[in-house]
């Protein structure tokens, strides 16, 4: 049975996100409020140094994805620094730990090319030089291969946490700079799981208060007076952001149950938890979390653990916030409408 004519549910969606290798975390300059973070791992990707072949029109080499004792090879072809350029003039270096390729071109060669083509180049000479002499991560080439063949990039969720502070002044990227659990994970990867590489997913989450009204059934578990009080309390007490962060973190941890998390793995949702008590005090019906995992120039990202996974942005993390077996989910009204129309 529906408890109220008006039922409230918290929906939290990803408004901004950054996915970055842990070694580049200090480069995050985004102004977004990243209060939720995930520590992720992917198989390490290296470039086979002896596989490099340089031709006039392109550079070829092989990248190797390491999964335990198994190796997955991808031949990279048609890698071009410039069109209509003799790539035999490029100095290609692949140094230990072999996860990047560095291309360098002599200044005189760059200047000669720039002088001949500057009318169609949207760079200054210095910018052009900087753009050509670059170091590219091996993961970039694997991502490109996955995009071409519609293969998802699977990332294992190792740990989920939050950073907030008293008034939201603490951000995840700052918290991680001295994070004990992250150091433990990095140590384990260095000593036990050398085939893994660590990434950080930073998330800014935005809440939406969803409400459904059911005027069809005419049967509710509460009186009209209780309904009116419930409705007024719901619309007059909008979600408090620190509690939004608390319940989002708890829901994600309980959903994935990451290896390095302990809190919330087995005890969510809990009506006695003070960190998100607002939703129980207001008798919310349910909550959901939407993770936007679409990034520019990236394959479809899938998050997984031993217990659960998110394959796309349509996979929501959903929880009822009530224990009454007779109370129905606030969105069941739409199932009834669909069944009636069918």
C-alpha positions as CSV (number, residue, x, y, z in Angstrom):
1,X,0.0,0.0,0.0
2,X,1.1,3.6,-0.7
3,X,1.7,5.3,2.7
4,X,1.1,8.9,1.5
5,X,-0.7,10.7,-1.3
6,X,2.6,12.6,-1.7
7,X,5.8,10.7,-1.6
8,X,9.3,12.2,-1.6
9,X,12.5,10.7,-3.0
10,X,16.0,11.9,-3.2
11,X,17.7,11.7,-6.6
12,X,21.4,12.6,-6.8
13,X,23.1,13.0,-10.2
14,X,26.6,13.8,-11.4
15,X,26.9,17.4,-12.4
16,X,30.7,17.5,-13.0
17,X,33.4,14.8,-13.0
18,X,37.1,14.2,-13.6
19,X,38.8,10.9,-14.2
20,X,42.6,11.1,-13.9
21,X,45.6,8.9,-13.2
22,X,46.6,9.2,-9.5
23,X,50.0,10.5,-10.4
24,X,48.4,13.5,-12.1
25,X,46.0,14.3,-9.3
26,X,47.9,17.5,-8.5
27,X,47.0,18.9,-11.9
28,X,43.3,19.1,-11.2
29,X,42.4,22.8,-11.4
30,X,38.6,22.4,-11.8
31,X,36.4,24.7,-9.8
32,X,33.8,22.0,-9.3
33,X,32.8,20.9,-5.8
34,X,34.3,17.4,-5.8
35,X,33.1,15.9,-2.5
36,X,32.8,12.3,-3.6
37,X,35.7,10.3,-4.9
38,X,36.4,6.7,-6.1
39,X,39.8,5.0,-6.2
40,X,39.8,2.8,-9.3
41,X,42.1,0.3,-10.9
42,X,42.6,-0.8,-14.5
43,X,45.1,-3.3,-16.0
44,X,48.5,-1.7,-16.6
45,X,49.2,-0.8,-20.3
46,X,52.8,-0.6,-21.5
47,X,54.5,0.0,-24.9
48,X,56.7,-2.7,-26.2
49,X,59.9,-0.8,-26.8
50,X,61.3,-3.1,-29.5
51,X,58.0,-3.0,-31.5
52,X,58.4,0.6,-32.7
53,X,58.6,1.0,-36.5
54,X,59.0,4.4,-38.0
55,X,57.9,5.0,-41.6
56,X,57.7,8.1,-43.7
57,X,53.9,8.5,-43.3
58,X,53.4,7.0,-39.8
59,X,54.7,5.4,-36.7
60,X,53.7,1.9,-35.6
61,X,54.2,0.1,-32.3
62,X,52.5,-2.5,-30.0
63,X,50.9,-1.8,-26.7
64,X,50.4,-4.5,-24.1
65,X,47.5,-4.7,-21.6
66,X,48.6,-6.9,-18.6
67,X,45.9,-8.8,-16.8
68,X,47.6,-11.1,-14.2
69,X,49.7,-13.5,-16.2
70,X,47.8,-12.9,-19.4
71,X,48.7,-10.2,-22.0
72,X,46.5,-8.5,-24.6
73,X,48.3,-7.0,-27.5
74,X,47.1,-4.1,-29.7
75,X,49.1,-3.0,-32.8
76,X,48.9,0.8,-33.1
77,X,49.0,1.9,-36.8
78,X,48.7,5.2,-38.5
79,X,50.0,7.2,-35.6
80,X,50.9,10.5,-37.2
81,X,52.5,13.6,-35.7
82,X,51.5,15.7,-38.7
83,X,50.0,15.1,-42.1
84,X,52.4,15.3,-45.1
85,X,55.4,15.0,-42.7
86,X,58.4,12.7,-42.9
87,X,58.1,10.8,-39.6
88,X,61.6,9.4,-40.0
89,X,62.7,12.8,-38.6
90,X,60.9,12.1,-35.3
91,X,63.0,11.0,-32.3
92,X,60.8,8.4,-30.5
93,X,61.7,7.4,-27.0
94,X,60.1,4.9,-24.7
95,X,61.6,4.7,-21.3
96,X,61.0,2.7,-18.2
97,X,58.3,1.9,-17.0
98,X,57.3,1.9,-20.7
99,X,53.9,3.5,-20.2
100,X,54.5,6.6,-22.3
101,X,55.9,7.4,-25.7
102,X,57.8,10.7,-26.2
103,X,58.1,12.3,-29.6
104,X,60.7,15.0,-30.2
105,X,61.5,16.8,-33.5
106,X,64.5,19.0,-34.1
107,X,63.8,22.7,-33.9
108,X,65.1,23.4,-37.4
109,X,62.7,20.8,-38.8
110,X,59.8,22.3,-37.0
111,X,60.7,25.8,-38.1
112,X,61.0,24.7,-41.7
113,X,57.6,23.0,-41.6
114,X,56.0,25.9,-39.8
115,X,57.3,28.5,-42.3
116,X,55.9,26.5,-45.2
117,X,52.5,25.9,-43.7
118,X,51.8,28.7,-41.2
119,X,49.0,30.2,-43.4
120,X,46.9,27.1,-42.5
121,X,48.1,26.6,-38.9
122,X,46.2,28.2,-36.0
123,X,49.3,28.2,-33.8
124,X,52.2,30.6,-33.0
125,X,55.6,29.0,-33.8
126,X,56.2,28.4,-30.1
127,X,52.8,26.8,-29.6
128,X,53.3,24.6,-32.6
129,X,56.6,23.5,-31.3
130,X,55.1,22.6,-27.9
131,X,52.3,20.7,-29.5
132,X,54.6,18.5,-31.5
133,X,57.1,17.7,-28.8
134,X,54.9,15.7,-26.5
135,X,54.6,12.7,-24.3
136,X,51.5,10.4,-24.7
137,X,50.2,7.9,-22.2
138,X,49.9,4.3,-23.5
139,X,46.3,4.3,-22.0
140,X,45.3,6.9,-24.5
141,X,46.2,4.5,-27.4
142,X,44.2,1.7,-25.8
143,X,41.3,4.0,-25.3
144,X,41.3,4.9,-28.9
145,X,41.4,1.3,-29.9
146,X,38.4,0.6,-27.6
147,X,36.5,3.5,-29.1
148,X,37.1,2.2,-32.7
149,X,35.9,-1.3,-31.8
150,X,33.1,-0.3,-29.3
151,X,34.8,-2.0,-26.4
152,X,34.1,-0.7,-22.9
153,X,36.8,0.3,-20.5
154,X,36.2,-1.7,-17.3
155,X,37.5,-0.1,-14.0
156,X,37.5,-1.8,-10.7
157,X,36.2,0.1,-7.7
158,X,38.7,-0.3,-4.8
159,X,37.5,2.4,-2.4
160,X,34.8,5.1,-2.2
161,X,35.1,8.1,0.1
162,X,34.1,11.7,0.7
163,X,35.6,15.0,1.7
164,X,33.3,17.8,2.9
165,X,34.5,19.6,6.1
166,X,32.1,21.7,8.3
167,X,30.8,23.9,5.5
168,X,31.8,22.1,2.3
169,X,35.2,23.8,2.2
170,X,37.1,20.5,2.0
171,X,37.4,18.9,-1.5
172,X,38.3,15.4,-2.5
173,X,41.5,16.2,-4.4
174,X,42.9,17.9,-1.3
175,X,41.8,15.1,0.9
176,X,43.5,12.5,-1.3
177,X,46.9,14.3,-1.2
178,X,47.4,12.9,2.3
179,X,45.0,9.9,2.3
180,X,46.1,6.9,4.3
181,X,43.9,4.5,2.5
182,X,45.1,5.7,-0.9
183,X,48.7,5.2,0.3
184,X,47.8,1.6,1.3
185,X,46.3,0.9,-2.1
186,X,49.3,2.3,-3.9
187,X,51.7,0.2,-1.7
188,X,49.6,-2.9,-2.4
189,X,49.7,-2.2,-6.2
190,X,53.5,-1.7,-6.1
191,X,54.1,-4.9,-4.1
192,X,51.2,-7.3,-4.8
193,X,49.4,-6.1,-7.9
194,X,52.0,-4.8,-10.3
195,X,49.7,-5.3,-13.2
196,X,47.3,-2.6,-11.9
197,X,47.2,1.1,-12.4
198,X,45.3,3.5,-10.2
199,X,42.9,6.2,-11.3
200,X,40.8,8.7,-9.3
201,X,37.2,9.5,-10.2
202,X,36.2,12.9,-8.7
203,X,32.5,13.6,-8.6
204,X,30.4,16.7,-7.9
205,X,26.9,15.5,-7.0
206,X,23.7,17.6,-7.3
207,X,20.5,16.7,-5.5
208,X,16.9,16.7,-6.9
209,X,13.9,16.3,-4.7
210,X,11.4,14.1,-6.6
211,X,7.8,13.9,-5.7
212,X,4.9,11.7,-6.9
213,X,1.2,12.1,-6.2
214,X,-1.2,9.3,-6.5
215,X,-4.8,10.4,-6.7
216,X,-5.9,7.2,-8.4
217,X,-6.0,4.6,-5.5
218,X,-7.7,6.8,-2.9
219,X,-6.2,4.4,-0.2
220,X,-3.3,5.5,1.9
221,X,-1.8,4.2,5.2
222,X,-2.1,7.6,6.9
223,X,-4.8,10.1,7.7
224,X,-5.4,13.4,5.7
225,X,-3.9,15.3,8.6
226,X,-0.8,13.2,8.6
227,X,-0.5,13.5,4.9
228,X,-0.8,17.3,5.0
229,X,1.9,17.5,7.7
230,X,4.2,15.1,5.7
231,X,3.8,17.2,2.6
232,X,4.5,20.5,4.3
233,X,7.5,19.2,6.1
234,X,8.9,17.8,2.8
235,X,8.6,21.0,0.8
236,X,9.7,23.3,3.6
237,X,12.9,21.2,4.4
238,X,14.8,20.7,1.2
239,X,17.8,18.4,1.1
240,X,20.8,19.6,3.2
241,X,23.9,19.2,1.1
242,X,26.2,17.6,3.7
243,X,23.6,14.9,4.3
244,X,23.3,14.5,0.5
245,X,27.0,13.8,0.4
246,X,26.7,11.4,3.4
247,X,23.9,9.3,1.9
248,X,25.4,9.3,-1.6
249,X,28.7,8.0,-0.2
250,X,26.9,5.3,1.9
251,X,24.7,4.2,-1.0
252,X,27.7,3.8,-3.4
253,X,29.7,1.9,-0.8
254,X,26.9,-0.4,0.0
255,X,26.2,-1.0,-3.7
256,X,29.8,-1.8,-4.8
257,X,31.2,-3.1,-1.4
258,X,34.7,-2.1,-2.5
259,X,37.6,-4.2,-1.1
260,X,39.1,-1.4,1.0
261,X,35.9,0.0,2.5
262,X,34.5,-1.2,5.8
263,X,31.8,1.3,6.8
264,X,28.4,1.1,5.1
265,X,29.3,-2.2,3.4
266,X,26.6,-4.1,5.3
267,X,24.6,-1.5,7.2
268,X,22.9,0.8,4.7
269,X,20.3,2.1,4.7
270,X,20.0,2.6,8.5
271,X,17.3,4.8,10.1
272,X,19.6,5.4,13.1
273,X,22.5,6.9,11.2
274,X,22.8,10.6,12.1
275,X,24.7,11.5,8.9
276,X,21.6,11.2,6.7
277,X,18.8,11.4,9.4
278,X,17.0,14.1,7.5
279,X,15.5,11.6,5.0
280,X,14.2,9.4,7.8
281,X,12.9,12.4,9.8
282,X,11.0,13.5,6.8
283,X,10.0,9.9,6.0
284,X,11.4,9.9,2.4
285,X,10.3,6.9,0.3
286,X,13.6,6.2,-1.6
287,X,16.8,7.5,-3.0
288,X,18.8,7.0,-6.2
289,X,22.2,7.9,-7.5
290,X,23.0,8.5,-11.2
291,X,26.6,8.2,-12.2
292,X,27.5,9.9,-15.5
293,X,30.5,8.0,-16.9
294,X,30.6,9.6,-20.4
295,X,33.9,11.4,-21.1
296,X,35.1,13.1,-24.2
297,X,37.5,11.0,-26.2
298,X,37.0,8.0,-24.0
299,X,35.4,4.6,-24.5
300,X,32.3,3.7,-22.5
301,X,33.4,3.3,-18.9
302,X,32.0,0.5,-16.7
303,X,32.6,0.4,-13.0
304,X,32.6,-3.0,-11.2
305,X,33.5,-4.8,-8.0
306,X,33.0,-8.4,-6.9
307,X,29.5,-7.6,-5.9
308,X,28.0,-5.2,-8.4
309,X,28.6,-3.1,-11.5
310,X,27.5,0.0,-13.5
311,X,27.5,-0.6,-17.2
312,X,26.1,2.8,-18.4
313,X,24.5,6.0,-17.2
314,X,21.1,4.2,-17.2
315,X,22.1,1.9,-14.4
316,X,21.0,3.7,-11.3
317,X,22.0,2.9,-7.7
318,X,18.6,2.7,-6.0
319,X,17.4,2.1,-2.4
320,X,14.1,2.2,-0.5
321,X,14.3,4.2,2.7
322,X,11.7,2.3,4.6
323,X,11.4,-1.1,6.3
324,X,7.7,-1.6,6.2
325,X,7.0,-4.5,3.9
326,X,3.5,-3.2,3.2
327,X,4.7,0.1,1.9
328,X,5.3,0.4,-1.9
329,X,7.9,2.4,-3.8
330,X,6.8,5.8,-4.9
331,X,7.5,5.0,-8.6
332,X,5.3,1.9,-8.6
333,X,2.5,4.2,-9.8
334,X,4.1,4.4,-13.2
335,X,4.2,0.6,-13.5
336,X,0.5,0.6,-12.9
337,X,0.0,3.2,-15.6
338,X,2.1,1.2,-18.1
339,X,0.2,-2.0,-17.3
340,X,-3.1,-0.2,-17.8
341,X,-2.0,1.2,-21.2
342,X,-0.8,-2.2,-22.3
